[in-house]
Amino acid sequence: MIIPVTNLPLFKQKALQWASSFNAVCYLDSNSFSDPYGKFDTLIAIGVSAEVTAQAGNAFEQLETFRKDNPGWITGFFGYDLKNETEHLSSSNPDGLQFPDLYFFAPLHLILIKGDKVEIISNAFQFVLDQIEHQDIAKPTPQIAITLQPRFTKQEYIDAVTGIQEHINRGDIYVTNFCQEFFAEHAHINPLEVFTQLNAISPNPFSTFFKWKGNYILGASPERFLAKRDSKLISQPIKGTAKRNTDAKADEQIKQELRNHPKELQENVMIVDLVRNDLTRSAKQGTVKTEELFGIHSFQYVHQMISTVVCEIKDGLSAIEAIKNTFPMGSMTGAPKISAMQLMEQYEHSKRGVYSGAVGYLSPDNDFDFNVVIRSLLYNSAKQYLSFHAGSAITYHAIAEKEYEECLLKAQAVMEVLGGLK
């Protein structure tokens, strides 16, 4: 049922506050970014009517079965280590979070917001509306500053980049996404307050508040992994980052430099080629094409180079198969894809888990949309473990110190919310 709402920001705030009391919540917010492929501005999936939790092995098969049993709206996440199912790979790095590799749920209640229209899909419509309307917005409590520790010292990071470039020189790989974790143990946060602050200072088109029991994904992602609209698949990899400037003229100059920077262009086109190759596994022959190459898109802290690759999906191919065929996303792996993933297991110091994975939904018409879990805080409240990863593309021309600074730039919004880096 569609309802009139006079104060949409307040309604969203109240709805999310009420939703966060449930064991499972998926809140997806476009933050009013223009998106030709967006189905809605905000989605809030609340409570569990059915769910599936799986580890790499037969996780996609379990999700396929779950989808057949739950053909309406479902929301959930894919962890990066499902790569061990899609390819002959393994993971043995430390994992402080202990999230599952896959979790999806069919919600009890669903709220969709598009423009100024709010639709509530629920068998208890009036109950949902009453609960939201009667919410008293909690006053923010002071967040005790949390100091994140890096898994790498700066020198260790530089040495690792040098080692990776030796592999590039030998021709083992051409480009890879090398990631590092920042973490805090014995961390106490209010996840809803942290997300609200993060979304306020760094609004992005694929922002996420996801709760699974006591585990949280608090995301400010700018990147779409894969979407399906009717018979069309859309992937929008990001490769290329530049720090914004508060001076408009200088900021425009930075955009132009990013648009023409040889290393950034090289990174982007290599990943576009990888994504094109991944999509051929799901595409009707001859339909894979690049709709936009080297597009420059601006966000709160950074300019990003984003390309758009599309195709027509093969007849008879399920939505889950299309996702599996391209997972993990090329922008977070490298080229050649399998070799890059193998090498990063050697060079990285922690398991990526949900980072480099995807959060999103499947709708009743079998369309779907999934982001890339980047610029995101992951929190296990039972273990009091807080984690944030950042990565950058390493190529032959990469300068290790600049890549290290890029990781810190990507962490800037999170550090601002939490209070610093050790």
N, C-alpha and C positions, 0 to 999 in steps of 0.2 A: 504494500500500500504506500502511495506517495503522500507525504505530509508537507504542509507549509512550515518553513522555518524562517524566523525574522533575523536571528543572529546566528549565522552559520558557524563562525569560529567558536562561539561559546557552545553550540550544540555538539560540535566535534570534540571539544575538550571534555564535556560532560559524558559523551558516549564512550570515549576512550577510558576515562576514569572508571566508569561502571564496568566496561568490558575487562579491564585489567584485574578485576576481582575473580575472574574465571580461571580455570586451569589451562585453557587454551584460548589464545587470541591471535588474530592476524590483522594488523592495521597497516594498510598501504596508502600512502598519500603522495600525490603528484605535485603538491605545493603550487598548483596553478601554472606549472610549466606547460607550454604549448606542445602537444604531441598528437600528430595525425593518426597514430595507432592506439591512442588511449581509449579504453572502453568507459572509463569513469574517472572522476577526480580523486575520490577516496572510497576505499572498501574497508569495512570492519566486520570480520568474521568472529563470532563469539560463541564459546561453549562447544562441547563435543557431543555429537549424536553418533558418530562412528570415527574410528581412527586406525592408522597403521603406523607401526614403528619398525624399522628394518636396518640391518647392517649390510655392507657390501657382500655380495654373494649371489643373492637372487632378489635384491631389493626392488629393481624395476619390475620384475615379474609379480612381486607382491603388490606393488602399486597398480599394476594393470588389473589385477583381480579386484583390488579395492575400488578402482574406478568403475568397473563394470557393476559392482554392487551399490555404488554411490554416484549416479549419473548427474547429480545436480552440481551445486557449487562445492568445490573442495579447495583448501589452501594448505600450504606446507613448504618444506624446504628440502633441498638436495645438498648433502655435504660433498666437499671436494673429493673425499676419498672413495666415492663411488667410482672413481677412475680405476680402482682395483677390480671392479666388476666389468667395466666396459673394455679394459685392456688387461694384459697379463702383468700387473704391477702389484706392489705391496707398499705398506707404510709401517715404519717402526720408530718414528720420532716420538718424543714425549708429548702427551696429550693431557693438559691440565683441565680441560673443559668436560670431556666425556659426553659429548652430545651424540645422539645416534647419527647414522649416515643418511637416514631418510625419515621424515615424519610428515604425515598429512592427516588432516581431519575434515570431516563434514560438519559444518557448524549448526548449532541449534538456532541461532539468530544471525541474520546478515543485514548490514546496512550499506547501501550504495548511494553515493553522492555524486551528482553530475550537474555542474552549474549551481543553480539555486534550488534544485530538486533533490529531495531526500526520500529514498525508498527503503522501507523496512520489510524484509522478507522473513516471516516468522509465524508459527502457529500460535504464538502468544504476543501478537502485535501490541495490544494495549498495555500488557505488562511491561514490555520493552520500553515503550514510550513513557510510561509512568516512571519507571526506574531512572531513565535518563533525565527527565524533567525535574525529578526531585533530588538530583545530585547537588550537593554543596561542594563547590570546588575547593579542594584542600589547599591550604596556604603552603607555599614552598618552605621547606626546612633547609637550613644551611647545610651544604654538602661539605663534609670534611675532605680536605684536599687529599687526593690519592695519587701517589707517585708511581708511575709506571716504570718498570725496569726493562731495559732492552735485553734480548737474548744474545745480541752481538755487541761487542764494543765497536767503536768506529773503525779501529784498525782491523779487527776480525772481519768486519764487513768488507773493507777494502781488499783484504787478502782473498776473501771468497770471490769477489768480483774478478780479481786477477786470475784466479783458478778457473772460473767459468770462461773467461776470455781465451784461456789456453785451449779449452775445448772448441771454442768457436774458430780459433786459428787452425785447429786440426780438422775442421769440417764436421765435427760431431753434431753440432747444432748451428743455427744461424742467429737465433734470437731466443731469449727465455725470459720469463717473469720470475724474478728472484725476490722472495718475500722474507720479512723478518717480523718477529712477534715482540710486542711490548706487553707486559703483564704485571698484575698485582695479586699477591696472595693475602688472605685475611682481609679481603675488601668488602666493605659495607656500602652499598649504594641503594638509593630509591630508583629502581629502573624507570618508572614512569616519569619522574622528575628529570632524570638524566636525558631521557629521550626528548622530552618537551624542550629542554634547553638546547640540545643538539639540533633539533629540527628548527628552532628559532634562529640560531646563529649560522646554521649551514643548511638551509632548505634545498632539497634536491628532488628530482622528479621520481625517484624510486625509494623514497624514505619508508622505513619499516620499523614497526614495533611488533615483535613476534614473541609470544610467551608460550612455552611448553612446560607445564608444571613449574618448577623453580628455575627454569633456564630461559635466557632472554637473548634476542637478537635486536640490537638497537642501532638502526642503520640510517645512514645518510648517503645512499648510493646514487650516483649519477648515471649508472650504466644499465642498459637492457641487455640481457643474455639472449633470450629467444621469445618471440611471441608468434601466435597463430591467429590470423584473422580470415575466417572462411577457409579458402584453400591456399592462402598465402602464409609463408613463414618469413619472419623478419628478425635479423640479428644486427645489433649495433655496437660493434666492438670499439672500445676507447683505447687509443695508444697515442700519446703525445700530451704533455702537461706543461703549463707555464703559470707562474705565480702572478696574480693580478696586482695592479697598482691603483692606488686611490686617485691619482691624477688621470683624468679622462684621456688626455693626449698621450701620456706615457703608456696607459693601458692599451690604447689602440695600437701603438707601436709594438707592444708585446704580442698582441694578436697576430700582427703581420709577420713578426719574426717566427712565431710558432708555425704559421701557415707555410713558411718557406724554409724551415729548418731541416737540413738534409737528414740528420739522425732521426728526428721525429717522423718525417715522411717515410723513411726507410722502415722504422718500427711499424707504422700503421699499415703500409702496403703489404708487408710480410704477413701480418695477422689477418688482413683482409683476404689474402690468398689462402690462408689456412682455413678461415671461416667458409670461404667459397667451396673449398674441398670438402669440409665437413657437411655442408648442406647438400652436396651432390648425393649423399647417401639417402637423403629423404626427398629429393626433388624429382619432378618430371624432367625427363631428358631435355637439356637445352634451355631450362628456365632460370638457372642461377644467374643473377646479375647484380651489379653494384649500383644502387640507386643514388648514393651520394658518397663521394670519396674525399677525404680530408676536410670534412665540415668542421668549422670552429664554433664551439658552443661555450658560453660563459656561465660560470657559477659563482658562488659567494667568494671563494678564495682563489679559484683557479680557472684558467681557460683550458678546454680539453679538445683534442682532435678526435672526432667521431665519424666513422663511416657506416653506411647502411647497406647491408647485403640481404637480398630477398630471393625467394624462389616459389614455385608452385609445388605443393606437397603431392607426393605420389598417391594415386588412388588406392584406397584400402589400408594405408599406413595409419596406425593409431597415433594419437597425440603423444602418448608415453614413448612410443618408439621414436618419434621425431626428436623428442628431447634427449633420449638415450644416445641417438646417433651423433649428436653434437656435443655431448658432455664429456669432460668439463669444457668450458668455453675457451676459445683460442686466445683471447686477450689475457688470460691468467695462466696459460701454459707456455707455449712457444712453438718453434718450428725447427726440425720436425717434432711433432707433438709428443709422441711417445718418448723419444730420446730426451726431450726437454724435461718431461715429468720425472723420468728416471734420475736425471742429474740433480734436479731440485730436491729430491728425497735425500741425496747425499750432502748437499750444501746447506740446506735449511736446518735449523736447530729445533724446530717444533712442528707438530702435526698441524696442518691447516684447518682441518675439521670443516665447520660451516663456512669459514672464510674461503673465498674463491668458489663457493657453491652458489646456490640460487634460492630465492624466496619468491613465491608467487601463487597463482591460482589457476584452476581450470573451471570454466563456466559451463552451464548446462548445454550450450550449443557446441561444446568441445573446442572452443577457442581457449587460449591460455596466454599468460604473460608472466615472465620470470626475470627478476633483476640479477645483477651480479653482486654478491655479498662482499663489498669493499666499503671503506670509510665507515666501518661498523664495529661497535663494541659488542663483545660476546660475554655473557655473565652466567656462571653457575652459582646460584645463591646458596645452595646446600654446601658446596665446597668453598664458597667465598672466593672464587677464582674469577678474575676479570682479565679479559684478553682483547688486544687490538693488534691486527696485522697491517702492515703496509708493504707494498712491493713496487718494483719498477722494471722496465724492460732493459735487459743487458744485451748489447750488440757489440760488434767489433769496435765501433767508434765510441762506446760509452766511457765516460769518465767517472771512476768509482766515487769520488767525493761528491760530485754533482748528483749521482744516483742516491747517495745517502741523504743528501739535502732534500731531494724530491720525496723520499719516504717521510721525512720530518714535516714537509709541507702538507702532505696528505693527512698527516696526523694532527694538524694544527687545530682543527675544530674540536676534536676529541680532547686534546690536551687543555684547551681553553675551558671546557666543561669540567674536567676532572681536577685540574690544578697543576699539572706539570709533568716533566720527565726527569728521571734520576740521571 
